[in-house]
Amino acid sequence: MRILIQECLKASVTIDSKVVGSISEGEVIFVGFTAGDDERIIDKMIEKLLKLRIFEDENGKTNLNLEAHGGKILCISQFTLYADLSQGNRPSFVNALGGSKSEPLYNYFCKKLSEVRPDTQYGVFGADMKVNLINNGPFTIMLDSKEVIK
């Protein structure tokens, strides 16, 4: 499982010219799954995500997590986090879990995240989404379950 986190000043996701989710300051997270991912991995990745201290404190140090900072989350499914370019210039997505297997995992991820962050906004799994964000910093972090969970 991979989660790409982008600190933002504001963000929104649009489908067919309709805004389906938007936040003010906080994190836009892109979530992708691969073979072997399960609910246990999702639970641990959510725990890590929520504990990340990536926001500046009063001294300008990245010392605050999202809750202490007071930010929101916009969550988007993103199979392209598993793009493989090792064999050329055209990405292969063989490492991305297919939609029929990843959708239940994404739904579980959203359900568990909403239990602790009920104000979280979401895109729509599998939809053609337009994501608009103002990246703050820019500050971008990649969480990979193979590195986070050992």
Order of alpha helices (4+ residues) and beta strands (2+ residues): beta-beta-beta-alpha-beta-beta-alpha-beta-alpha-beta-beta-alpha
